[in-house]
Amino acid sequence: MRVREVSASSVAPAWVYAVAERLPRNHQRRGTRNATGCRCSYYAHERADRYGAVRPGGGRSIPLEPYGTPPATLSSPVGKYPWAETERAFAAIAGHATGSEVDGISLEYTNPWTGGPVLPTTSCRVQRLVPGFRGAARRHTTATILHVVRGEGRTVINGEEFAWTDKDIFVVPSWTSYQHIVDSSSDAVLFAYSNEPVVKALGLYREEL
């Protein structure tokens, strides 16, 4: 699967209602170009009573709340994470970050109220693989969906090689060995989200190099 470009990442917490227009999970968008969303649900069926009442105000990328206000839910109050902020974060650590031997330089989108993942059930991360990167092979008990923001490379999944380039999407299943490789002279950036919070909460997380 391939999409055209990334300008921001957004999240839709459980028990939240929004106006539907084209996108999955009842997202709203404006403009003439098509948009693509990817949805992962832990429910077999959708029911209308899972949604709360509509509240005016629209989304906010940098919310301000009265001091001492307790979080209304366990999900992040930030509904939109602009890509420009992600690029600035990478630029700020470019000179001294070494990253991991498996996933390169990796940043996680967090809930500012808790410091944890953006959703109680979903971890969202972005990783930069430098030119010539050859990651160590690893497997873990979480399932991960990866979107290629830019660059090209290949990932060996359970012994089978998959080449990828700009805007491709691929999946690493649970407890399946994977290894990222970048042969080009340019870096590659991957956006990844997984069910890691659920697996860890159940005490089922394991990983193996």
Secondary structure, DSSP 8 states (H G I E B T S, - for coil): -B-S--SEEE---TT-----SSSGGG----SSS--------S-SS--GGGS----SS---SS----TT---SSSS-S--EEEHHHHHHHHHHHTTT---BTTTBEEEE-B-TTTSSBSBTTBEEEEEEE-TT-B---BEESS-EEEEEEE--EEEEETTEEEEE-TTBEEEE-TT--EEEE--SSS-EEEEEEESHHHHHHTT---EE-
